[in-house]
């Protein structure tokens, strides 16, 4: 990240769900393992992303996997 100030691009967990509403994707896969240091943040991000994604693209794919 260097000297960059934190923003929604380099720290997406800080972005509100509405920030993702215009993202254009067909499929998304979000993964995290049992021993993942940031698993709570990954789950939080996935929940935020899913709220907007599921409304706009009900045919999309979003998953959190556990190893």
Residue pairs with C-beta under 8 A, 6 or more apart in sequence:
1 10
4 10
6 14
7 14
8 14
8 15
8 19
12 45
13 41
13 44
13 45
13 48
15 48
16 48
17 48
17 49
17 51
17 52
18 52
20 48
20 49
20 52
20 53
21 52
21 56
23 52
23 53
25 53
25 57
25 60
26 57
26 60
27 60
27 61
28 49
28 53
28 60
28 61
28 62
29 61
29 62
29 63
30 42
30 45
30 46
30 49
30 62
30 63
30 64
31 42
31 63
31 64
31 65
32 38
32 39
32 42
32 43
32 64
32 65
32 66
33 39
33 66
33 67
34 66
34 67
36 42
42 64
43 64
46 62
46 64
49 62
50 62
53 60
53 62
54 60
54 62
